[in-house]
Every structure is written in C-alpha cells, then in structure tokens.
Amino acid sequence: MRENKGYKRVLFCIPPFEFDARIEKAGRIRRPPCMPNPGIGYLSEMLTEHDIENWVFDFRLGYSMDDLFKRIHKLRPDLIGVTMTTYRHDLAYEIVAQIQGTEFDIVVGGPHVSLFQSKVLEECDADFAIKFEGEFPLLELCEGKNLDRIKGLIYRNGSEIVENENTPLIQNLDEISFPRYTKFELSKYTSVLPIISSRGCPYNCIYCTTGSMGKIFRARSALHVVNELEYWYKRGYRIFDFLDDNFTLLKDRVYQICDLIKLKGLTGLEFHCSNGVRADKVDKDLLKTMKEVGFNYICFGVEAGNNRILRNIKKGATMERIEKAIGDAVEMDFDVGLFFMVGHPGETAKDIEDSIRLALKYPVALAKFLNIIPYPGTELFLWIEKNNYFVGDWFKKLNYAMHIDEEPFFETPELSLVERKRVLERTAKVWVEVKKRYVKHKLSKRYGYLGRVIGDLLYSEALYSRLWRSYNNNVTFRKLIDMTMNLIGVKVVHF
C-alpha cells in the first residue's frame, strides 16, 4: 500500500480557458477579465484554516508556462493541485506532463475528474485525483491520512489505479467557510465576485451533469450567505454573481437573504444570476423583493420553446410558467437572459422556431442558443449511445466543444447533421439580433429615435465584428466601451 506522507505546501493551478491557444502561448493572448475561481477558493480557504500553506496560480490572468516554472522554483510546493474542466482538458493534461518532477506530487480535480473519475489518471500522469466535493478529501490527503481511507480519492499504487468510494456530500454547507481569496491575486480579476449559496439540484433534466454529481440540494443559511456579502461589502465590493445551479429553489431562503441585506444596511449592491435559475421557481412577489435589494440581471434556463420538448427533456416546467416569469421580470426592468438548447431528442426545425419566437417576443438582454453537449453519465448520453446517434469521435470533440460551437455531437431522425448545422447557424444570428433589439430598446427609452439609430450602427455588419474583436483583445478599448455603455444605461450585454 502506498504511504501518504502528507503535504504542507500546496500550489493550486488554474489552466487557461483558451479557444485557440496552446498552453505555452497562453500568456500572450489577451482575454476579458475573469472572476476568481470559487471552487479553488473553497479549497484554499479550507487549507488555510488548517495551517496548510497554499498559493494560487491562475493562467487566465495571462501567465505562461515559464511563469509557472518560476513560481514553482520560488515557492517549492510539495503538492500541486490542477483543476480540470472537460472543455480543453488537454491543457490541464499538458500542465501535468510539463511540471512532473520528484520534488512534489500532483493532484487533479474539478468537473472533468468528477465525470471521468479513474479514467483521468489513465490519461495523465498525476499522482492523485479527487472526485466530486474536494474540501475534506484534499484536507485529509494533506494531513497524511491513509490513502485507502480517504473517500473520494483516486490514487496510484504502483502500476495500479485505486478508486475509493465516493465521499458523502456535505450536508451542512455552513460548516465550511466561504472563500476569502487571500491566496489569489485579487486585484487582477474583475470587480464582480462569484457567490455559490447552494449546491446540487433535485430535478431530472436529461442533459444535465448535476445529477451525476449529486441530486441532493443543499443550501447555505441566509445568514451565512449575507455574512459573505457583508465581508466583501466592507472591502469595497458591490457587484456579485450568484452561480448556484438552483438559487431560487427555496423561495423562503431567498426572501430571508433579501431581508438580511436590508437589515444589515448593505445598500448600493448589484446582483446577477447569470448561471440561470428555473423560471418556475420565481414569481412576481419574489422578483419584486429581489429587485429592491439590487438584483438586476437574471437568466432563465428555458431550454426549449414548447411543452412537448420540455416534456421530452424532463424539464419539469411549462411554457406558461416560463413565459409568465420572463414577462414579469421584463416588466420590472430586469435585464433578462434566456438559455436555449438546440436539437433535443424529438425536436424538429419547427420546434426550434418556437424557441426563436420566444426569444424575440420580449426585449430580453440575451438569448443564448446552445449546441447540446451530451456528457457521459447523463440520460441524454445513454439515449444517444443506445440509438447509435453519435456523429464522429464524441470523446475527442468533448475536448474542444463549447456550447456555442456549431459542430453537432449527434443527429436524430428529426434533425439530420446538415439540418442541425443549419439551425445552429440560424440561431447564432438570432443571438445577435436579440442583443441588437435589447440595446436599441434601452437606448430608445433614453434617447428616442437617436437611440435606435445608434443601436443600428453598433450592430451593423461593417462595425459589429470589429467592435467585438477589439473588445476582447484590447484592455484599454474594453474599459472605454464598458464606461460608455454604463453611461448610456446598457450595463450587462455589450455586443
């Protein structure tokens, strides 16, 4: 049995999130500012509280492999932790391959490990992997607990890969401290801070990976959440983004959070729900209360444009409830985002037109039409596999696929590969059209006819792509555009 020697100096590594760059070029590509990674934030906070020295190295801030080597040489960690998403997991694998040495061990974790588990250690040369919630398994690894007794751990024992049983989900989230990001270069991130106030989702949507990682919904108490907001409020932060899978599932808890924000006098705040909430879990009274304390941007996971497809994907919601929530939120002057998926089981081109009509019906800020990615472990994946609907090498595609790509993973009798590509191209144009309408709506309310003219100009074919490219690649230009859009009252969606 391999001995666990324990670890006292841990360096967390967050890979780049690049569309087209190899790891060694990551430091030369400019990207819009990002938020600190809350998952690593929780792990770092856990180790800090237990007197285990740790640091965070984030490639997304523009660093290169040379920078990482210098940091390793300077800090001399005995354990390096690399987080992995399925998209561009090859970059994480490459980091592991390049930093291997005898001076430290390597542990990997994150969504990709939770999906593929022991397969990850078969594909990369890390010493350990941690699946699902990592706070306690990582702490036990660092404290030297016997490897075979650490639930959630996958490890090498000679030539053998050993996978322990899953760690129980953390039932009382208040027992773990919220991230304070003391080991992050906090000044280099966006001024928006992420908040995760709950974990899990009890619904059965066939495409969602949340179920494979634990359907049990667990929520932090309202006081615990607002204590986090108050901590950052005292440090000058005013904008927060709730990234829960199901923030509004327990309405009473949301009311309590809002009441405590008022009670503590946390004024001038701005809250987003950009990860999406269930439209059938809000109502007019709840939206009104949220609006009063600063919620102004809310995204709804709509997924499809009619009840037949909603039933097919086991969404557990109806179009009537969804439309009521969208209408109420728009009426209250929320900036509203809508998430759709294109090409569900049984979905036809006509059904997708229903989604498009809904996206264009209201002056929403955003309507994303997403290419469905069938992740292993989901009901959707098993259905596609059973019916032999996959197109090409699905596993290879997973490495490069994003929801915004126009390369389908599968086809169905209702939507051939050619037809899927056509509707993805069409919905990409609708995505831009929705943003154009939103900007024109906002500007015309303030500037009348002149505002509509400005909106048409911003989204003209001659100007739009240039503005978007410049916004992504030029920091000075990005700041100028942000400032300008804020001044004219368009805060959420730029181009």
C-alpha positions as CSV (number, residue, x, y, z in Angstrom):
1,M,0.0,0.0,0.0
2,R,1.3,3.4,-1.0
3,E,2.2,5.6,2.0
4,N,0.7,9.1,2.4
5,K,3.5,11.3,3.5
6,G,1.2,14.4,3.9
7,Y,1.7,17.8,2.4
8,K,2.3,21.3,4.0
9,R,2.9,23.5,0.9
10,V,0.2,23.4,-1.8
11,L,0.2,25.3,-5.1
12,F,-3.2,25.4,-6.9
13,C,-3.0,25.8,-10.6
14,I,-5.9,27.0,-12.8
15,P,-5.4,26.3,-16.5
16,P,-6.1,28.8,-19.2
17,F,-9.5,28.9,-20.8
18,E,-8.4,29.5,-24.4
19,F,-10.2,28.9,-27.6
20,D,-7.3,28.5,-29.9
21,A,-4.0,28.7,-27.9
22,R,-1.6,26.0,-26.8
23,I,-0.5,26.3,-23.2
24,E,2.9,27.9,-23.9
25,K,1.2,30.7,-25.8
26,A,-1.5,31.4,-23.2
27,G,0.4,34.3,-21.7
28,R,0.4,36.2,-25.0
29,I,-3.3,36.2,-25.6
30,R,-5.4,38.9,-24.0
31,R,-8.8,37.9,-22.7
32,P,-11.6,39.8,-20.9
33,P,-11.1,39.9,-17.2
34,C,-12.4,36.9,-15.3
35,M,-13.8,36.2,-11.8
36,P,-11.7,34.3,-9.2
37,N,-12.4,30.5,-9.3
38,P,-14.8,29.9,-6.4
39,G,-14.1,26.1,-6.3
40,I,-10.4,26.7,-5.8
41,G,-11.4,29.5,-3.4
42,Y,-13.2,27.0,-1.1
43,L,-10.3,24.5,-1.2
44,S,-7.7,27.2,-0.5
45,E,-9.8,28.5,2.4
46,M,-10.1,25.0,3.9
47,L,-6.3,24.5,3.8
48,T,-5.6,28.0,5.2
49,E,-7.9,27.4,8.1
50,H,-5.9,24.2,8.9
51,D,-2.5,25.9,8.7
52,I,-1.5,24.4,5.4
53,E,0.4,26.9,3.4
54,N,-1.0,27.4,-0.1
55,W,-0.9,29.6,-3.1
56,V,-3.0,30.1,-6.3
57,F,-1.5,30.4,-9.8
58,D,-4.1,31.3,-12.5
59,F,-3.2,31.1,-16.1
60,R,-6.3,33.1,-17.0
61,L,-4.5,36.2,-15.8
62,G,-2.1,36.0,-18.7
63,Y,0.6,33.8,-17.4
64,S,2.7,31.3,-19.3
65,M,4.4,28.0,-18.5
66,D,7.7,29.8,-17.9
67,D,5.9,31.9,-15.2
68,L,4.6,28.7,-13.6
69,F,8.1,27.1,-13.5
70,K,9.4,30.3,-11.9
71,R,6.6,30.2,-9.3
72,I,7.3,26.5,-8.5
73,H,11.0,27.2,-8.2
74,K,10.4,30.1,-5.8
75,L,7.7,28.5,-3.6
76,R,8.9,24.9,-3.5
77,P,5.5,23.3,-3.0
78,D,5.3,19.6,-2.1
79,L,1.9,19.2,-3.8
80,I,0.5,20.9,-6.9
81,G,-3.3,20.8,-7.5
82,V,-4.6,21.2,-11.0
83,T,-8.3,21.8,-11.7
84,M,-9.9,20.5,-14.8
85,T,-12.9,21.3,-16.9
86,T,-13.9,18.9,-19.7
87,Y,-13.5,21.7,-22.3
88,R,-9.8,21.9,-23.1
89,H,-8.8,19.3,-20.5
90,D,-5.9,18.7,-22.8
91,L,-4.4,21.9,-21.5
92,A,-4.6,20.6,-17.9
93,Y,-3.1,17.3,-19.0
94,E,-0.3,19.3,-20.7
95,I,0.4,21.2,-17.5
96,V,0.7,17.9,-15.6
97,A,3.0,16.5,-18.2
98,Q,5.3,19.5,-18.2
99,I,5.7,20.0,-14.4
100,Q,6.2,16.4,-13.4
101,G,9.2,16.0,-11.1
102,T,10.4,14.3,-8.0
103,E,10.2,17.3,-5.7
104,F,6.4,17.3,-5.5
105,D,3.3,15.2,-6.2
106,I,0.3,16.3,-8.4
107,V,-3.4,16.0,-7.5
108,V,-6.1,16.8,-10.1
109,G,-9.8,17.6,-9.5
110,G,-12.7,19.6,-10.9
111,P,-15.7,18.8,-13.1
112,H,-13.7,16.7,-15.6
113,V,-12.5,14.3,-12.8
114,S,-16.0,14.0,-11.4
115,L,-17.3,12.9,-14.8
116,F,-14.5,10.6,-15.9
117,Q,-13.0,9.6,-12.5
118,S,-10.2,6.9,-12.7
119,K,-10.0,7.3,-16.5
120,V,-8.3,10.7,-15.8
121,L,-5.3,9.0,-14.1
122,E,-5.1,6.6,-17.1
123,E,-4.8,9.6,-19.4
124,C,-2.5,11.9,-17.4
125,D,0.4,11.3,-15.1
126,A,-1.0,12.9,-11.9
127,D,-0.4,11.0,-8.6
128,F,-3.9,11.6,-7.2
129,A,-7.4,12.7,-8.4
130,I,-10.3,13.9,-6.2
131,K,-13.9,13.4,-7.5
132,F,-16.9,15.5,-6.5
133,E,-16.6,17.8,-3.5
134,G,-13.0,18.1,-2.7
135,E,-12.7,20.1,0.6
136,F,-12.4,17.3,3.0
137,P,-10.6,14.7,0.8
138,L,-7.9,17.3,0.0
139,L,-7.5,18.2,3.6
140,E,-7.2,14.5,4.6
141,L,-4.6,14.0,1.9
142,C,-2.6,16.9,3.1
143,E,-2.9,15.8,6.8
144,G,-1.4,12.3,5.9
145,K,-4.5,10.1,6.4
146,N,-4.1,6.6,5.0
147,L,-4.9,6.7,1.3
148,D,-7.3,3.8,1.3
149,R,-9.4,5.6,3.9
150,I,-9.9,8.9,2.1
151,K,-13.3,8.8,0.4
152,G,-13.4,10.5,-3.0
153,L,-9.7,9.9,-3.7
154,I,-8.3,8.1,-6.7
155,Y,-4.6,7.3,-6.5
156,R,-1.7,5.3,-7.9
157,N,-0.5,2.3,-6.0
158,G,2.5,1.1,-8.1
159,S,1.1,0.3,-11.5
160,E,-2.4,0.0,-10.2
161,I,-5.0,2.8,-10.1
162,V,-7.2,2.6,-7.0
163,E,-10.5,4.4,-6.8
164,N,-12.0,4.8,-3.4
165,E,-15.7,5.0,-2.7
166,N,-17.4,8.4,-3.1
167,T,-17.2,10.9,-0.3
168,P,-20.6,11.8,1.2
169,L,-21.9,15.1,0.1
170,I,-21.5,17.9,2.6
171,Q,-24.9,18.3,4.2
172,N,-24.3,21.4,6.2
173,L,-22.6,23.9,3.9
174,D,-22.4,26.4,6.8
175,E,-19.7,24.3,8.3
176,I,-17.2,25.2,5.5
177,S,-16.0,28.8,5.3
178,F,-16.8,30.9,2.2
179,P,-13.7,31.9,0.1
180,R,-11.8,35.0,1.1
181,Y,-9.4,34.6,-1.8
182,T,-6.4,35.6,0.3
183,K,-4.2,33.5,-1.8
184,F,-5.4,34.9,-5.1
185,E,-4.1,38.0,-6.9
186,L,-7.5,39.5,-6.3
187,S,-6.7,42.9,-7.8
188,K,-6.2,41.3,-11.2
189,Y,-9.7,40.0,-11.5
190,T,-13.0,41.7,-12.5
191,S,-14.8,43.6,-9.8
192,V,-17.6,41.1,-9.9
193,L,-17.3,38.4,-7.2
194,P,-18.9,35.0,-7.6
195,I,-21.2,33.6,-4.9
196,I,-22.2,30.0,-4.5
197,S,-25.0,29.9,-2.0
198,S,-26.2,26.3,-2.6
199,R,-25.1,23.0,-4.3
200,G,-27.0,20.4,-6.2
201,C,-30.3,20.2,-8.0
202,P,-33.2,17.7,-7.5
203,Y,-34.6,17.9,-11.0
204,N,-34.2,15.2,-13.7
205,C,-33.2,17.1,-16.9
206,I,-31.8,14.5,-19.2
207,Y,-28.8,16.7,-20.4
208,C,-27.6,17.9,-17.0
209,T,-24.4,16.6,-15.2
210,T,-25.6,17.8,-11.8
211,G,-27.4,14.6,-11.2
212,S,-24.2,12.5,-11.7
213,M,-22.5,14.7,-9.1
214,G,-25.3,14.5,-6.5
215,K,-29.0,15.4,-6.9
216,I,-29.4,16.3,-3.3
217,F,-30.0,20.1,-3.0
218,R,-28.1,21.7,-0.1
219,A,-28.3,25.3,0.8
220,R,-26.3,27.6,3.0
221,S,-28.3,29.5,5.5
222,A,-29.4,33.0,4.6
223,L,-27.2,34.4,7.4
224,H,-24.2,32.6,6.2
225,V,-24.7,34.0,2.7
226,V,-25.2,37.5,3.8
227,N,-22.2,37.3,6.1
228,E,-20.2,36.6,3.0
229,L,-21.8,39.6,1.2
230,E,-21.1,41.8,4.2
231,Y,-17.4,40.7,4.3
232,W,-16.9,41.8,0.8
233,Y,-19.1,45.0,1.2
234,K,-16.7,46.2,3.9
235,R,-13.8,45.7,1.4
236,G,-15.4,47.8,-1.2
237,Y,-17.1,45.2,-3.4
238,R,-20.6,46.0,-4.7
239,I,-21.3,43.6,-7.6
240,F,-21.9,39.9,-7.0
241,D,-22.9,37.0,-9.3
242,F,-24.8,34.0,-7.9
243,L,-23.6,30.9,-9.7
244,D,-25.9,28.4,-8.0
245,D,-27.5,25.6,-10.1
246,N,-30.8,26.5,-8.5
247,F,-30.6,29.7,-6.5
248,T,-34.4,30.3,-6.1
249,L,-35.4,26.7,-5.4
250,L,-36.3,27.6,-1.8
251,K,-38.1,30.9,-2.1
252,D,-38.3,31.5,1.7
253,R,-34.5,31.4,1.8
254,V,-34.2,34.0,-0.9
255,Y,-36.7,36.2,1.0
256,Q,-34.5,35.8,4.1
257,I,-31.4,36.7,2.2
258,C,-33.1,39.9,0.9
259,D,-34.4,40.8,4.4
260,L,-31.0,40.4,5.9
261,I,-29.4,42.5,3.2
262,K,-31.8,45.3,4.1
263,L,-31.3,44.7,7.9
264,K,-27.5,44.9,7.6
265,G,-27.8,48.1,5.6
266,L,-25.9,46.7,2.5
267,T,-27.0,49.4,0.1
268,G,-25.9,50.2,-3.5
269,L,-25.4,46.5,-4.4
270,E,-25.8,44.9,-7.8
271,F,-26.6,41.2,-8.0
272,H,-26.6,38.9,-11.1
273,C,-27.9,35.4,-11.6
274,S,-26.0,34.7,-14.7
275,N,-25.8,30.9,-14.3
276,G,-29.5,30.7,-14.8
277,V,-32.4,29.9,-12.5
278,R,-35.6,28.0,-13.0
279,A,-38.4,30.2,-14.3
280,D,-41.0,28.2,-12.5
281,K,-39.2,28.9,-9.2
282,V,-39.8,32.7,-9.2
283,D,-43.0,34.7,-9.1
284,K,-43.8,38.4,-9.2
285,D,-43.6,38.9,-5.4
286,L,-40.1,37.3,-5.2
287,L,-38.8,39.2,-8.2
288,K,-40.0,42.4,-6.6
289,T,-38.2,41.7,-3.4
290,M,-35.0,40.7,-5.2
291,K,-35.2,43.9,-7.2
292,E,-35.5,46.0,-4.1
293,V,-32.1,44.8,-2.8
294,G,-30.2,45.1,-6.1
295,F,-30.9,42.1,-8.3
296,N,-31.0,43.4,-11.8
297,Y,-29.8,40.6,-14.1
298,I,-31.4,37.2,-14.1
299,C,-31.1,34.4,-16.6
300,F,-33.7,31.7,-17.1
301,G,-32.9,28.2,-18.3
302,V,-35.7,27.9,-20.8
303,E,-34.1,25.2,-23.0
304,A,-37.0,24.7,-25.4
305,G,-39.9,26.7,-26.9
306,N,-42.9,24.4,-26.4
307,N,-44.3,22.0,-23.9
308,R,-43.8,18.8,-25.9
309,I,-40.0,19.3,-26.0
310,L,-39.9,20.4,-22.3
311,R,-41.6,17.0,-21.5
312,N,-39.1,15.1,-23.7
313,I,-36.1,16.6,-21.7
314,K,-37.9,16.2,-18.3
315,K,-37.5,19.8,-17.5
316,G,-40.4,19.7,-15.1
317,A,-41.7,23.2,-16.2
318,T,-44.3,24.5,-18.6
319,M,-44.2,27.2,-21.2
320,E,-47.0,29.1,-19.4
321,R,-44.9,29.4,-16.2
322,I,-41.8,30.2,-18.1
323,E,-43.4,33.0,-20.1
324,K,-45.0,34.4,-17.0
325,A,-41.6,34.7,-15.3
326,I,-40.0,36.3,-18.3
327,G,-42.8,38.8,-18.7
328,D,-42.8,39.7,-15.0
329,A,-39.0,40.2,-15.0
330,V,-39.0,42.3,-18.1
331,E,-41.9,44.4,-16.7
332,M,-39.9,45.0,-13.6
333,D,-37.0,46.3,-15.7
334,F,-34.7,43.3,-15.0
335,D,-32.1,42.6,-17.6
336,V,-33.2,39.1,-18.6
337,G,-31.1,36.4,-20.2
338,L,-32.6,33.2,-21.8
339,F,-30.8,29.9,-22.3
340,F,-32.0,27.6,-25.0
341,M,-30.6,24.3,-26.4
342,V,-30.8,23.3,-30.0
343,G,-31.5,19.7,-31.1
344,H,-33.2,17.9,-28.2
345,P,-34.5,14.4,-28.7
346,G,-37.6,14.6,-30.8
347,E,-37.0,18.3,-31.6
348,T,-37.7,19.4,-35.2
349,A,-36.7,22.6,-37.0
350,K,-40.3,23.8,-36.5
351,D,-39.9,23.3,-32.7
352,I,-36.7,25.4,-32.8
353,E,-38.8,28.1,-34.5
354,D,-40.9,28.2,-31.3
355,S,-37.7,28.9,-29.3
356,I,-36.8,31.6,-31.7
357,R,-40.2,33.2,-31.4
358,L,-40.0,33.3,-27.7
359,A,-36.5,34.8,-27.7
360,L,-37.8,37.6,-30.0
361,K,-41.1,38.2,-28.2
362,Y,-39.6,40.1,-25.2
363,P,-36.9,42.8,-25.0
364,V,-34.5,40.5,-23.2
365,A,-30.8,41.3,-22.8
366,L,-29.6,38.0,-24.0
367,A,-30.8,34.8,-25.7
368,K,-28.2,32.0,-26.0
369,F,-28.9,29.1,-28.3
370,L,-26.5,26.4,-27.2
371,N,-25.3,23.3,-29.1
372,I,-26.2,20.3,-26.8
373,I,-23.1,18.6,-25.4
374,P,-24.0,15.0,-24.2
375,Y,-21.9,14.4,-21.2
376,P,-21.2,10.8,-20.0
377,G,-23.4,9.8,-17.2
378,T,-26.4,11.8,-18.3
379,E,-29.7,10.2,-19.6
380,L,-29.2,12.0,-22.9
381,F,-25.8,10.4,-23.4
382,L,-27.1,6.9,-22.8
383,W,-30.1,7.6,-25.1
384,I,-27.8,8.7,-27.9
385,E,-25.4,5.8,-27.4
386,K,-28.2,3.3,-27.3
387,N,-29.7,4.6,-30.6
388,N,-26.2,5.0,-32.3
389,Y,-26.9,8.6,-33.0
390,F,-23.3,9.9,-32.3
391,V,-21.5,11.6,-35.2
392,G,-17.7,11.1,-35.3
393,D,-15.4,10.8,-32.3
394,W,-17.5,12.3,-29.5
395,F,-14.8,12.0,-26.9
396,K,-12.3,13.9,-29.0
397,K,-14.9,16.5,-29.6
398,L,-15.5,16.9,-25.9
399,N,-12.0,18.4,-25.5
400,Y,-12.7,21.3,-27.9
401,A,-16.5,21.6,-27.8
402,M,-18.3,24.5,-26.3
403,H,-22.0,25.1,-26.2
404,I,-21.5,27.9,-28.6
405,D,-19.9,25.7,-31.3
406,E,-21.8,24.8,-34.4
407,E,-20.4,21.2,-34.7
408,P,-23.1,18.8,-33.5
409,F,-22.3,15.7,-31.5
410,F,-25.2,13.7,-32.7
411,E,-28.1,13.6,-35.1
412,T,-31.6,12.3,-34.8
413,P,-34.3,11.2,-37.3
414,E,-36.0,14.6,-36.8
415,L,-32.8,16.6,-37.3
416,S,-30.0,15.4,-39.6
417,L,-26.4,16.6,-39.2
418,V,-26.9,19.0,-42.1
419,E,-30.1,20.4,-40.7
420,R,-28.6,20.7,-37.2
421,K,-25.7,22.8,-38.6
422,R,-28.2,25.0,-40.5
423,V,-30.4,25.7,-37.4
424,L,-27.2,26.4,-35.3
425,E,-26.2,29.0,-37.9
426,R,-29.6,30.5,-37.8
427,T,-29.9,30.7,-34.1
428,A,-26.4,32.3,-33.9
429,K,-27.8,35.2,-35.9
430,V,-30.9,35.3,-33.7
431,W,-28.5,35.6,-30.7
432,V,-27.0,38.8,-32.2
433,E,-30.5,40.1,-33.2
434,V,-31.7,39.8,-29.7
435,K,-28.8,41.8,-28.4
436,K,-29.3,44.4,-31.0
437,R,-33.0,44.7,-30.1
438,Y,-32.1,45.0,-26.4
439,V,-29.6,47.8,-26.9
440,K,-32.0,49.6,-29.2
441,H,-34.8,49.2,-26.6
442,K,-32.6,50.6,-23.9
443,L,-31.2,53.5,-25.9
444,S,-34.6,54.5,-27.4
445,K,-36.1,54.7,-23.9
446,R,-33.5,57.3,-23.0
447,Y,-32.7,59.0,-26.3
448,G,-35.7,58.3,-28.5
449,Y,-35.1,57.9,-32.3
450,L,-31.4,58.8,-31.9
451,G,-31.0,55.8,-29.6
452,R,-32.4,53.5,-32.2
453,V,-30.0,54.9,-34.8
454,I,-27.1,54.3,-32.5
455,G,-28.2,50.7,-31.9
456,D,-28.5,50.0,-35.6
457,L,-25.0,51.4,-36.1
458,L,-23.4,49.3,-33.3
459,Y,-24.8,46.2,-34.8
460,S,-24.2,46.9,-38.4
461,E,-22.2,44.3,-40.3
462,A,-19.5,46.8,-41.0
463,L,-18.9,47.6,-37.3
464,Y,-20.1,44.8,-35.1
465,S,-17.4,42.2,-35.6
466,R,-14.7,44.8,-35.4
467,L,-16.0,46.2,-32.1
468,W,-16.4,42.7,-30.6
469,R,-12.9,41.7,-31.6
470,S,-11.4,44.9,-30.2
471,Y,-13.4,44.5,-27.0
472,N,-11.9,41.1,-26.4
473,N,-8.3,41.9,-27.3
474,N,-7.7,45.4,-26.2
475,V,-7.9,46.2,-22.5
476,T,-8.0,50.0,-22.9
477,F,-10.7,49.7,-25.5
478,R,-12.7,47.4,-23.3
479,K,-12.6,49.8,-20.4
480,L,-13.7,52.6,-22.7
481,I,-16.6,50.6,-24.0
482,D,-17.7,49.5,-20.5
483,M,-17.6,53.0,-19.3
484,T,-19.6,54.3,-22.3
485,M,-22.2,51.6,-22.1
486,N,-22.7,52.2,-18.4
487,L,-23.2,55.9,-19.0
488,I,-25.9,55.3,-21.6
489,G,-27.6,52.7,-19.4
490,V,-26.6,49.4,-21.1
491,K,-24.8,47.6,-18.3
492,V,-25.0,43.9,-19.0
493,V,-24.7,43.0,-22.7
494,H,-22.2,44.9,-24.7
495,F,-22.1,43.5,-28.2
